[in-house]
């Protein structure tokens, strides 16, 4: 059975579930497994990349290409 068929079968089974504890358990497991998958895909940053980012940040700061935390928080409040 291919992945698409397995997903459809799973959805059908899921829709038949009437027990909230089972649904909660599946939700919890899904969140945990997605987080584990994401964390496993992370790659450490190289020292060169890390130092390049620091240099870029210092350059941006020297050229006043920064935003204050106050302005940033104000902008975020306007999003909603």
VMD Tcl script that builds the backbone (N, CA, C; Angstrom):
set m [mol new atoms 240]
animate dup $m
set s [atomselect $m all]
$s set {name element resname resid chain x y z} {
  {N N UNK 1 A 0.856 -1.174 0.000}
  {CA C UNK 1 A 0.000 0.000 0.000}
  {C C UNK 1 A 0.905 1.240 0.000}
  {N N UNK 2 A 0.649 2.175 -0.905}
  {CA C UNK 2 A 1.467 3.379 -0.976}
  {C C UNK 2 A 1.081 4.367 0.137}
  {N N UNK 3 A 1.892 5.381 0.295}
  {CA C UNK 3 A 1.707 6.340 1.392}
  {C C UNK 3 A 0.355 7.048 1.313}
  {N N UNK 4 A -0.042 7.442 0.126}
  {CA C UNK 4 A -1.323 8.152 -0.027}
  {C C UNK 4 A -2.494 7.273 0.423}
  {N N UNK 5 A -2.465 6.018 0.049}
  {CA C UNK 5 A -3.522 5.080 0.451}
  {C C UNK 5 A -3.515 4.872 1.956}
  {N N UNK 6 A -2.332 4.759 2.528}
  {CA C UNK 6 A -2.228 4.583 3.981}
  {C C UNK 6 A -2.789 5.792 4.725}
  {N N UNK 7 A -2.514 7.004 4.214}
  {CA C UNK 7 A -3.040 8.216 4.851}
  {C C UNK 7 A -4.565 8.241 4.787}
  {N N UNK 8 A -5.121 7.886 3.641}
  {CA C UNK 8 A -6.580 7.874 3.509}
  {C C UNK 8 A -7.213 6.839 4.439}
  {N N UNK 9 A -6.597 5.669 4.545}
  {CA C UNK 9 A -7.093 4.634 5.452}
  {C C UNK 9 A -7.029 5.128 6.897}
  {N N UNK 10 A -5.926 5.791 7.235}
  {CA C UNK 10 A -5.775 6.333 8.591}
  {C C UNK 10 A -6.857 7.372 8.882}
  {N N UNK 11 A -7.105 8.252 7.936}
  {CA C UNK 11 A -8.132 9.282 8.115}
  {C C UNK 11 A -9.496 8.636 8.342}
  {N N UNK 12 A -9.803 7.622 7.559}
  {CA C UNK 12 A -11.089 6.939 7.722}
  {C C UNK 12 A -11.204 6.322 9.120}
  {N N UNK 13 A -10.147 5.676 9.562}
  {CA C UNK 13 A -10.148 5.082 10.911}
  {C C UNK 13 A -10.272 6.173 11.972}
  {N N UNK 14 A -9.545 7.256 11.783}
  {CA C UNK 14 A -9.572 8.365 12.738}
  {C C UNK 14 A -10.982 8.937 12.880}
  {N N UNK 15 A -11.665 9.092 11.756}
  {CA C UNK 15 A -13.010 9.665 11.777}
  {C C UNK 15 A -14.023 8.766 12.492}
  {N N UNK 16 A -13.721 7.492 12.616}
  {CA C UNK 16 A -14.614 6.567 13.317}
  {C C UNK 16 A -14.421 6.591 14.838}
  {N N UNK 17 A -13.329 7.185 15.304}
  {CA C UNK 17 A -13.026 7.185 16.738}
  {C C UNK 17 A -14.020 8.086 17.471}
  {N N UNK 18 A -14.591 7.553 18.558}
  {CA C UNK 18 A -15.558 8.306 19.354}
  {C C UNK 18 A -15.023 8.624 20.761}
  {N N UNK 19 A -13.822 8.148 21.074}
  {CA C UNK 19 A -13.262 8.295 22.410}
  {C C UNK 19 A -12.302 9.491 22.441}
  {N N UNK 20 A -12.617 10.480 23.281}
  {CA C UNK 20 A -11.804 11.691 23.341}
  {C C UNK 20 A -10.390 11.418 23.861}
  {N N UNK 21 A -10.230 10.448 24.746}
  {CA C UNK 21 A -8.896 10.102 25.246}
  {C C UNK 21 A -8.001 9.581 24.120}
  {N N UNK 22 A -8.566 8.792 23.228}
  {CA C UNK 22 A -7.786 8.276 22.095}
  {C C UNK 22 A -7.392 9.428 21.172}
  {N N UNK 23 A -8.329 10.327 20.907}
  {CA C UNK 23 A -8.043 11.493 20.056}
  {C C UNK 23 A -6.933 12.325 20.690}
  {N N UNK 24 A -7.046 12.590 21.994}
  {CA C UNK 24 A -6.024 13.378 22.688}
  {C C UNK 24 A -4.664 12.698 22.618}
  {N N UNK 25 A -4.644 11.380 22.801}
  {CA C UNK 25 A -3.398 10.628 22.722}
  {C C UNK 25 A -2.770 10.696 21.341}
  {N N UNK 26 A -3.601 10.594 20.313}
  {CA C UNK 26 A -3.098 10.686 18.942}
  {C C UNK 26 A -2.561 12.087 18.644}
  {N N UNK 27 A -3.264 13.113 19.122}
  {CA C UNK 27 A -2.793 14.485 18.927}
  {C C UNK 27 A -1.437 14.687 19.594}
  {N N UNK 28 A -1.324 14.201 20.818}
  {CA C UNK 28 A -0.073 14.337 21.576}
  {C C UNK 28 A 1.064 13.605 20.866}
  {N N UNK 29 A 0.798 12.375 20.405}
  {CA C UNK 29 A 1.806 11.593 19.710}
  {C C UNK 29 A 2.225 12.277 18.410}
  {N N UNK 30 A 1.262 12.829 17.683}
  {CA C UNK 30 A 1.567 13.508 16.424}
  {C C UNK 30 A 2.467 14.713 16.664}
  {N N UNK 31 A 2.136 15.543 17.661}
  {CA C UNK 31 A 2.972 16.702 17.981}
  {C C UNK 31 A 4.384 16.270 18.359}
  {N N UNK 32 A 4.484 15.219 19.176}
  {CA C UNK 32 A 5.791 14.741 19.625}
  {C C UNK 32 A 6.613 14.219 18.456}
  {N N UNK 33 A 6.002 13.402 17.607}
  {CA C UNK 33 A 6.724 12.816 16.479}
  {C C UNK 33 A 7.142 13.884 15.455}
  {N N UNK 34 A 6.274 14.879 15.227}
  {CA C UNK 34 A 6.640 15.959 14.317}
  {C C UNK 34 A 7.822 16.737 14.861}
  {N N UNK 35 A 7.827 17.014 16.168}
  {CA C UNK 35 A 8.945 17.724 16.792}
  {C C UNK 35 A 10.228 16.907 16.699}
  {N N UNK 36 A 10.134 15.603 16.935}
  {CA C UNK 36 A 11.305 14.735 16.839}
  {C C UNK 36 A 11.850 14.721 15.417}
  {N N UNK 37 A 10.960 14.646 14.438}
  {CA C UNK 37 A 11.374 14.632 13.039}
  {C C UNK 37 A 12.064 15.942 12.672}
  {N N UNK 38 A 11.482 17.059 13.126}
  {CA C UNK 38 A 12.063 18.371 12.847}
  {C C UNK 38 A 13.443 18.492 13.492}
  {N N UNK 39 A 13.546 18.099 14.752}
  {CA C UNK 39 A 14.829 18.200 15.458}
  {C C UNK 39 A 15.892 17.319 14.816}
  {N N UNK 40 A 15.502 16.160 14.321}
  {CA C UNK 40 A 16.455 15.257 13.679}
  {C C UNK 40 A 16.964 15.836 12.354}
  {N N UNK 41 A 16.183 16.722 11.743}
  {CA C UNK 41 A 16.583 17.293 10.454}
  {C C UNK 41 A 17.460 18.533 10.612}
  {N N UNK 42 A 17.584 19.037 11.845}
  {CA C UNK 42 A 18.401 20.225 12.070}
  {C C UNK 42 A 19.880 19.895 11.906}
  {N N UNK 43 A 20.601 20.817 11.322}
  {CA C UNK 43 A 22.043 20.664 11.140}
  {C C UNK 43 A 22.745 21.794 11.893}
  {N N UNK 44 A 23.851 21.478 12.563}
  {CA C UNK 44 A 24.560 22.537 13.284}
  {C C UNK 44 A 25.156 23.554 12.315}
  {N N UNK 45 A 25.226 24.781 12.779}
  {CA C UNK 45 A 25.790 25.858 11.975}
  {C C UNK 45 A 27.319 25.738 12.000}
  {N N UNK 46 A 27.954 25.976 10.877}
  {CA C UNK 46 A 29.414 25.938 10.835}
  {C C UNK 46 A 29.961 27.171 11.549}
  {N N UNK 47 A 31.194 27.085 12.007}
  {CA C UNK 47 A 31.817 28.235 12.669}
  {C C UNK 47 A 31.945 29.403 11.702}
  {N N UNK 48 A 32.224 29.113 10.433}
  {CA C UNK 48 A 32.335 30.192 9.446}
  {C C UNK 48 A 31.001 30.913 9.295}
  {N N UNK 49 A 29.934 30.154 9.176}
  {CA C UNK 49 A 28.607 30.749 9.038}
  {C C UNK 49 A 28.237 31.544 10.292}
  {N N UNK 50 A 28.554 30.989 11.447}
  {CA C UNK 50 A 28.292 31.661 12.718}
  {C C UNK 50 A 29.040 32.996 12.778}
  {N N UNK 51 A 30.334 32.976 12.445}
  {CA C UNK 51 A 31.132 34.200 12.475}
  {C C UNK 51 A 30.679 35.188 11.413}
  {N N UNK 52 A 30.269 34.693 10.243}
  {CA C UNK 52 A 29.743 35.584 9.201}
  {C C UNK 52 A 28.478 36.294 9.675}
  {N N UNK 53 A 27.610 35.576 10.361}
  {CA C UNK 53 A 26.383 36.188 10.896}
  {C C UNK 53 A 26.711 37.254 11.937}
  {N N UNK 54 A 27.689 36.975 12.783}
  {CA C UNK 54 A 28.104 37.966 13.786}
  {C C UNK 54 A 28.662 39.206 13.094}
  {N N UNK 55 A 29.538 39.001 12.105}
  {CA C UNK 55 A 30.104 40.136 11.372}
  {C C UNK 55 A 29.013 40.964 10.708}
  {N N UNK 56 A 28.027 40.292 10.105}
  {CA C UNK 56 A 26.926 41.004 9.449}
  {C C UNK 56 A 26.117 41.795 10.466}
  {N N UNK 57 A 25.883 41.222 11.624}
  {CA C UNK 57 A 25.135 41.910 12.677}
  {C C UNK 57 A 25.882 43.152 13.162}
  {N N UNK 58 A 27.184 43.025 13.349}
  {CA C UNK 58 A 27.989 44.177 13.780}
  {C C UNK 58 A 27.985 45.269 12.720}
  {N N UNK 59 A 28.076 44.867 11.454}
  {CA C UNK 59 A 28.036 45.828 10.356}
  {C C UNK 59 A 26.675 46.531 10.304}
  {N N UNK 60 A 25.596 45.780 10.442}
  {CA C UNK 60 A 24.249 46.371 10.447}
  {C C UNK 60 A 24.096 47.351 11.598}
  {N N UNK 61 A 24.622 46.995 12.750}
  {CA C UNK 61 A 24.534 47.870 13.922}
  {C C UNK 61 A 25.326 49.155 13.684}
  {N N UNK 62 A 26.525 49.049 13.131}
  {CA C UNK 62 A 27.355 50.221 12.860}
  {C C UNK 62 A 26.687 51.157 11.855}
  {N N UNK 63 A 25.926 50.592 10.909}
  {CA C UNK 63 A 25.233 51.398 9.895}
  {C C UNK 63 A 23.832 51.787 10.346}
  {N N UNK 64 A 23.514 51.514 11.613}
  {CA C UNK 64 A 22.202 51.819 12.201}
  {C C UNK 64 A 21.069 51.155 11.427}
  {N N UNK 65 A 21.344 49.965 10.925}
  {CA C UNK 65 A 20.322 49.173 10.212}
  {C C UNK 65 A 19.710 48.174 11.197}
  {N N UNK 66 A 19.187 48.705 12.286}
  {CA C UNK 66 A 18.596 47.880 13.337}
  {C C UNK 66 A 17.234 48.449 13.707}
  {N N UNK 67 A 16.453 47.659 14.420}
  {CA C UNK 67 A 15.159 48.111 14.919}
  {C C UNK 67 A 15.126 47.855 16.419}
  {N N UNK 68 A 14.604 48.817 17.155}
  {CA C UNK 68 A 14.552 48.656 18.609}
  {C C UNK 68 A 13.497 47.613 18.972}
  {N N UNK 69 A 13.676 47.017 20.135}
  {CA C UNK 69 A 12.697 46.018 20.573}
  {C C UNK 69 A 11.324 46.669 20.766}
  {N N UNK 70 A 11.303 47.914 21.183}
  {CA C UNK 70 A 10.037 48.637 21.363}
  {C C UNK 70 A 9.306 48.767 20.023}
  {N N UNK 71 A 10.033 49.179 18.990}
  {CA C UNK 71 A 9.426 49.315 17.660}
  {C C UNK 71 A 8.992 47.961 17.115}
  {N N UNK 72 A 9.795 46.937 17.357}
  {CA C UNK 72 A 9.462 45.601 16.895}
  {C C UNK 72 A 8.179 45.104 17.560}
  {N N UNK 73 A 8.082 45.288 18.882}
  {CA C UNK 73 A 6.870 44.855 19.598}
  {C C UNK 73 A 5.658 45.634 19.110}
  {N N UNK 74 A 5.826 46.930 18.840}
  {CA C UNK 74 A 4.720 47.731 18.322}
  {C C UNK 74 A 4.261 47.245 16.958}
  {N N UNK 75 A 5.218 46.883 16.119}
  {CA C UNK 75 A 4.875 46.357 14.795}
  {C C UNK 75 A 4.143 45.029 14.877}
  {N N UNK 76 A 4.575 44.189 15.806}
  {CA C UNK 76 A 3.936 42.879 15.984}
  {C C UNK 76 A 2.487 43.050 16.428}
  {N N UNK 77 A 2.228 44.014 17.296}
  {CA C UNK 77 A 0.864 44.244 17.775}
  {C C UNK 77 A -0.077 44.621 16.628}
  {N N UNK 78 A 0.455 45.230 15.579}
  {CA C UNK 78 A -0.365 45.642 14.443}
  {C C UNK 78 A -0.725 44.472 13.531}
  {N N UNK 79 A -0.069 43.323 13.689}
  {CA C UNK 79 A -0.332 42.174 12.840}
  {C C UNK 79 A -1.743 41.634 13.004}
  {N N UNK 80 A -2.285 41.720 14.221}
  {CA C UNK 80 A -3.599 41.104 14.442}
  {C C UNK 80 A -4.728 42.094 14.429}
}
mol reanalyze $m
mol bondsrecalc $m
mol representation Tube
mol addrep $m
